[in-house]
């Protein structure tokens, strides 16, 4: 078992990173934004200031991080074709700037033994160069074939379940057959999403869409439905990737308001839920 459970608690180096207007625009079109989202998809529309989708946090600074140790690099070796994204959360401390110099530091917070697989949970803190907090992320990855060392299986059971009533909002967004080829330019070049032979190694009939691309589409629907596209009102998003999405699938996001400033959501392809345990906080 090449994973190293002793890596829990490992902290990466503080590294610098940056992004600019073009990076934010490319991400916006990668998650399907266009003529209906000019504040996000253009920088030169008359009378419209560019703003950044909250879910841009998952790719901001890709490829620009300074040299240094990543905590994720401490978990051991494994077959990357066996890795899929398990869950993702973002807590925003303020709207994301169109361009910035920032610092990032990650840590391994948990590693769970699922028997035939392992789950690794990491967190990262991102701050402006001035030290002002920007956002915190928490993510998990599911690595098939890497369990079995007798460790803690981790939490289980239902969470963020929708109530037994019709959703308050329901939005369907269409992905394109070539969606992954645009989204990958924001940083995730994993061939699982573009190379049929690599996808086959992971047990898929053809390349699947990035989970975080589906997450970005979902974030668009939440931002518009709950915040009228005002990024100042968006506070937190979390969800679990429960089933793969294929490029070209239509994504239906269902949203149930639960308490003031909080809602739960699911994202589905037809009757199949692809993101569950969804929670969003807003003002």
Buried (B, 14 or more C-beta within 10 A) or exposed (E): BEBBBEBBEBEBBEBBBBBEBEBBBBBBBBBBBEEEBBBBBBBEEEEEEBBBBBBBBBBBBBEBBEEEEBBBEBBBEBEEBBBBBBBBBBBBBEBBBBBBBBBBBBBBBBBBBBEEBBBBBBBBBBBBEEEEEBBBBBBBBBBBBBBBEEBEEBEEEEEBEBEEEEBBBEBEBEBBEEBBBBBBBBBBEBBBBBEEEBBEBBEBEEBBBBBBBBBBBBBBBBBBBBBEBBBEBBBBBBBBBBBBBBBEBEBBBBBBBBEEBBBBBBBBBEEEBBBBBBBBBBE
